[in-house]
Amino acid sequence: METNRIVITNKGTGMEDALNEVESFAEKQDLDHKQTLRLRLLAEEMMGMVTGIVGDFKALFWLEGEDRNISLHIEARTVVDMSVRDELLSVSTTGKNIAAKGITGKLRDLFETYMLAYEEVDRYAVGNGMNLFPYDEFDMMHAGMDISSHYWSLRQYKNDVGERAPEDESAAQAWDELEKSIVGSLADDVLVGIRSDNVEMIVRKDFNA
């Protein structure tokens, strides 16, 4: 089952319609009040990331799911015009080289880096402790993406940070960020990667777990 695709912008256009779509989808998936609230919170966190993206930004938002296993999607075109890309980078958080605050800030910046400067993704990820993972056949089926490249996964990030946190101060701080984050505590996984010429963020939540 898939919802309508709603155009949203970083100025807030379409976000109310998108949240209404979330509520309607939750009802169709037979979620209770608490589960519906959690799904809406995840959607609101995604909307918050969008509002922090620079430039004249628009994207598609939709949900997919069956039997209360749900994924939320945001997809945007990559910026291929070099002059536009350079202008956007010059005023972006990535271009200013300012460290993003919290896991949602890092997710927003990673998404923006994929969109504006694909060749900078590795450097951004490494600089923020966000390891990227190569696609293989299993990954592509899991992510729903179809390019032989790399992606970032919240689940892999949490596993890595959790293993290092007892002995690594920076990992311990990252773990604290995850525990305080709505996305970090509620989502089963978040995937950020490229599908053809589009950047996509997928937030996954299985309400049967």
C-alpha positions as CSV (number, residue, x, y, z in Angstrom):
1,M,0.0,0.0,0.0
2,E,1.3,3.4,-0.9
3,T,-0.1,6.9,-0.2
4,N,-0.4,9.9,-2.6
5,R,2.9,11.7,-3.2
6,I,2.9,15.2,-1.7
7,V,5.1,18.0,-2.9
8,I,6.7,19.7,0.2
9,T,9.1,22.6,0.3
10,N,11.5,24.0,2.9
11,K,9.2,27.0,3.2
12,G,6.5,24.6,4.6
13,T,4.3,24.2,1.5
14,G,2.6,20.8,1.5
15,M,3.6,19.8,5.0
16,E,0.1,20.0,6.5
17,D,-1.2,17.9,3.6
18,A,1.7,15.4,4.2
19,L,0.8,15.1,7.9
20,N,-2.8,14.6,7.0
21,E,-1.7,11.8,4.7
22,V,0.2,10.3,7.7
23,E,-2.9,10.3,9.9
24,S,-5.0,8.7,7.1
25,F,-2.4,6.0,6.4
26,A,-2.1,5.2,10.1
27,E,-5.8,4.6,10.2
28,K,-5.7,2.3,7.2
29,Q,-2.8,0.4,8.8
30,D,-4.9,-0.1,12.0
31,L,-2.4,1.7,14.2
32,D,-3.6,2.6,17.7
33,H,-3.4,6.2,19.1
34,K,0.1,5.8,20.5
35,Q,1.5,4.2,17.3
36,T,-0.2,6.9,15.2
37,L,1.5,9.6,17.4
38,R,4.9,7.9,16.9
39,L,4.4,7.7,13.1
40,R,3.4,11.4,13.1
41,L,6.5,12.3,15.2
42,L,8.8,10.6,12.7
43,A,7.1,12.5,9.9
44,E,7.4,15.8,11.7
45,E,11.2,15.1,12.3
46,M,11.6,14.6,8.5
47,M,9.7,17.8,7.8
48,G,12.0,19.6,10.3
49,M,15.0,18.3,8.4
50,V,13.5,19.7,5.1
51,T,13.0,23.2,6.6
52,G,16.7,23.4,7.3
53,I,17.8,22.7,3.7
54,V,19.1,25.8,1.9
55,G,17.9,27.2,-1.4
56,D,14.6,26.8,-3.3
57,F,14.1,23.2,-2.1
58,K,11.2,20.9,-2.9
59,A,10.7,17.2,-2.6
60,L,8.2,14.4,-2.7
61,F,6.9,12.8,0.5
62,W,4.9,9.6,0.8
63,L,4.4,6.5,2.9
64,E,4.5,2.8,2.0
65,G,3.6,-0.2,4.1
66,E,1.7,-3.4,4.7
67,D,0.6,-5.0,7.9
68,R,1.8,-2.1,10.1
69,N,5.4,-2.3,8.7
70,I,5.8,1.2,7.4
71,S,8.3,3.4,5.6
72,L,8.3,7.1,5.2
73,H,10.0,8.6,2.1
74,I,11.4,11.9,1.1
75,E,12.9,12.2,-2.4
76,A,14.5,15.1,-4.2
77,R,16.3,15.7,-7.4
78,T,20.0,16.1,-7.4
79,V,21.2,19.6,-8.4
80,V,23.1,19.2,-11.7
81,D,23.6,22.9,-12.6
82,M,27.1,23.6,-11.4
83,S,26.5,27.4,-10.9
84,V,23.4,26.7,-8.9
85,R,25.1,24.0,-6.9
86,D,28.1,26.2,-6.1
87,E,25.8,29.0,-5.0
88,L,23.8,26.7,-2.7
89,L,27.0,25.1,-1.3
90,S,28.4,28.6,-0.5
91,V,25.5,29.2,1.9
92,S,24.9,25.7,3.2
93,T,26.0,24.3,6.5
94,T,28.2,22.0,4.6
95,G,29.8,24.9,2.7
96,K,30.4,26.8,5.9
97,N,31.9,23.7,7.4
98,I,29.8,24.1,10.6
99,A,29.2,21.0,12.6
100,A,25.6,19.9,12.6
101,K,23.9,19.5,16.0
102,G,22.4,16.1,16.8
103,I,21.6,13.2,14.6
104,T,18.8,15.0,12.8
105,G,21.1,17.8,11.9
106,K,23.6,15.3,10.5
107,L,20.9,13.5,8.6
108,R,19.8,16.8,7.0
109,D,23.4,17.8,6.1
110,L,24.1,14.3,4.7
111,F,20.9,14.5,2.6
112,E,21.9,17.9,1.4
113,T,25.4,16.8,0.6
114,Y,24.1,13.9,-1.5
115,M,21.9,16.4,-3.4
116,L,24.4,19.1,-4.0
117,A,27.9,17.5,-4.1
118,Y,27.9,13.7,-4.4
119,E,31.7,13.7,-4.6
120,E,31.8,15.3,-1.1
121,V,29.6,12.6,0.6
122,D,32.5,10.4,1.7
123,R,34.4,13.3,3.2
124,Y,31.3,14.6,5.0
125,A,30.4,11.2,6.3
126,V,33.9,10.4,7.6
127,G,34.2,13.8,9.2
128,N,31.0,13.1,11.2
129,G,31.6,9.5,12.1
130,M,28.8,8.4,9.7
131,N,30.2,5.4,7.8
132,L,28.8,4.7,4.4
133,F,28.1,1.1,3.2
134,P,28.4,-0.3,-0.3
135,Y,25.2,-1.7,-1.9
136,D,25.0,-5.3,-2.6
137,E,22.0,-7.3,-3.8
138,F,20.6,-7.7,-0.2
139,D,21.2,-4.0,0.6
140,M,19.4,-2.9,-2.6
141,M,16.4,-5.0,-1.7
142,H,16.4,-3.7,1.8
143,A,16.8,-0.1,0.9
144,G,14.5,-0.1,-2.1
145,M,17.2,1.7,-4.1
146,D,18.6,0.6,-7.4
147,I,22.1,1.9,-7.9
148,S,25.5,0.2,-7.3
149,S,26.9,2.9,-5.0
150,H,26.8,3.6,-1.2
151,Y,24.3,4.6,1.4
152,W,24.1,5.6,5.1
153,S,22.1,3.5,7.5
154,L,21.0,4.6,11.0
155,R,20.9,0.9,12.1
156,Q,24.5,0.4,11.1
157,Y,25.5,3.7,12.7
158,K,23.8,2.8,16.0
159,N,25.5,-0.6,16.0
160,D,28.9,1.0,15.4
161,V,28.4,3.8,18.0
162,G,27.1,1.3,20.6
163,E,30.1,-0.9,20.3
164,R,32.6,2.0,20.6
165,A,30.7,4.1,23.3
166,P,32.1,2.3,26.4
167,E,35.7,3.3,25.5
168,D,35.4,6.2,23.1
169,E,34.3,9.6,24.3
170,S,33.1,10.9,20.9
171,A,31.1,7.7,20.4
172,A,29.6,8.1,23.9
173,Q,28.5,11.6,22.9
174,A,27.0,10.3,19.7
175,W,25.1,7.6,21.6
176,D,23.7,10.3,23.9
177,E,22.6,12.2,20.8
178,L,20.8,9.1,19.5
179,E,19.0,8.5,22.8
180,K,17.8,12.1,22.9
181,S,16.6,12.1,19.3
182,I,13.1,11.1,18.3
183,V,14.4,9.5,15.1
184,G,17.2,7.7,16.9
185,S,14.9,6.3,19.5
186,L,11.8,5.5,17.4
187,A,13.0,4.5,14.0
188,D,14.0,1.0,13.2
189,D,16.3,2.3,10.5
190,V,16.9,5.4,8.4
191,L,18.5,5.1,4.9
192,V,20.0,7.9,2.9
193,G,21.2,7.3,-0.6
194,I,20.8,7.8,-4.4
195,R,18.1,6.3,-6.6
196,S,18.9,7.2,-10.2
197,D,19.1,11.1,-10.2
198,N,17.2,11.4,-6.9
199,V,18.3,11.5,-3.3
200,E,16.1,9.6,-1.0
201,M,15.7,9.3,2.7
202,I,13.7,6.4,4.0
203,V,12.6,6.1,7.6
204,R,11.5,2.5,8.6
205,K,9.2,1.5,11.5
206,D,7.7,-1.9,12.1
207,F,4.8,-1.4,14.5
208,N,4.5,-5.2,15.0
209,A,7.8,-5.3,16.9
